[in-house]
Amino acid sequence: MFGQQLQQLYSLIERVRTGSIIAPLLALDLIVGVFASLMSMGSNSSVTNGLWVLFTLCVIVTILAYTGWSIKEPDRLQTEDYRLARHRIDVIGDERNPNDPKVIEAKPIANPRVPLPQAEAIK
């Protein structure tokens, strides 16, 4: 029975998305908080107090990390999908906006895989 619950916990941990840099810290806060809450129902106060101290430290580290990244590198707090879309728009332009200068000024190039017609074959 304990093995099945442990397997379910591993499955839950695997599904945690790390879209932003803060997501793993939030998952750690959630796991430690749940264990601290569940242990509070028991009678062993030293283990419960230790878990609540650990939970408090995890929350403080998460808040400090969020504050530090929001000051130094705010783009790291965005999700990975947003960062990739923003990078694509910066590099090639927004194809949804027909007035985007990157899309308008793009020069067509020849495809190196397609052979050009030979001058003799045309005559």
C-alpha positions in Angstrom: 0.0 0.0 0.0 2.8 2.4 0.9 4.6 1.6 -2.4 1.5 2.5 -4.4 1.1 5.8 -2.6 4.8 6.5 -3.2 4.4 5.7 -6.9 1.5 8.2 -7.1 3.6 10.8 -5.4 6.4 10.2 -8.0 3.8 10.5 -10.8 2.6 13.8 -9.4 6.1 15.2 -9.1 6.8 14.2 -12.7 3.8 16.2 -13.9 4.9 19.4 -12.3 5.8 21.7 -15.2 8.9 23.7 -15.0 7.6 26.4 -17.3 9.0 29.2 -15.2 12.1 29.2 -13.0 10.0 29.5 -9.9 7.8 26.4 -10.5 10.2 23.8 -8.9 10.4 25.9 -5.8 6.7 26.3 -5.6 6.3 22.5 -6.0 8.8 22.0 -3.1 6.8 24.4 -0.9 3.6 22.5 -1.7 5.1 19.1 -0.9 6.7 20.2 2.4 3.5 22.1 3.4 1.3 19.1 2.8 3.6 16.9 4.9 3.8 19.5 7.6 0.0 19.7 7.7 -0.5 16.0 7.7 2.1 15.6 10.5 0.3 18.2 12.6 -2.5 15.7 13.1 -0.1 13.4 14.9 1.3 13.8 18.4 5.0 14.0 17.7 5.6 17.7 18.2 9.4 17.7 17.4 8.9 16.3 13.9 5.9 18.6 13.3 7.9 21.6 14.5 10.8 20.6 12.3 8.6 20.3 9.3 7.0 23.7 9.9 10.5 25.3 10.2 11.5 23.6 7.0 8.3 24.8 5.3 9.0 28.4 6.5 12.5 28.2 5.2 11.3 27.0 1.8 8.8 29.8 1.6 11.4 32.4 2.5 13.8 31.0 -0.1 11.1 31.1 -2.7 10.2 34.7 -1.9 13.8 35.8 -2.0 14.4 34.0 -5.3 11.3 35.6 -6.8 12.4 39.0 -5.6 16.0 38.6 -6.8 15.0 37.4 -10.2 12.3 40.1 -10.6 15.0 42.7 -10.0 17.9 41.2 -12.0 16.3 39.1 -14.7 12.5 39.5 -14.9 12.3 37.6 -18.2 13.3 34.4 -16.4 10.1 34.5 -14.4 8.0 34.2 -17.6 6.9 30.8 -18.9 9.0 29.0 -21.4 6.3 29.2 -24.1 6.1 33.0 -23.6 9.8 33.4 -23.9 10.0 31.3 -27.1 7.2 33.3 -28.7 8.8 36.6 -27.7 12.1 35.5 -29.1 10.5 34.4 -32.4 8.8 37.8 -32.7 12.1 39.6 -32.0 14.0 37.5 -34.6 11.6 37.1 -37.5 8.8 39.5 -36.7 5.1 39.0 -36.0 3.5 37.5 -39.0 0.0 38.4 -37.7 0.9 42.1 -38.1 1.2 42.9 -41.8 2.9 46.3 -41.0 5.8 44.7 -39.1 8.9 45.9 -40.8 10.8 42.6 -40.3 8.1 40.8 -42.3 7.8 43.5 -45.0 11.6 43.9 -45.5 12.4 40.3 -45.7 14.2 39.4 -49.0 13.4 36.1 -50.6 16.3 33.8 -51.0 16.9 30.9 -53.3 16.4 27.4 -52.0 19.8 25.6 -52.2 18.1 22.2 -52.5 16.2 23.2 -55.7 18.4 23.2 -58.8 18.2 26.4 -60.9 17.2 26.0 -64.5 20.2 25.9 -66.8 20.5 28.5 -69.5 21.0 25.8 -72.2 17.9 23.9 -71.3 15.8 27.1 -71.7 16.9 27.7 -75.3 
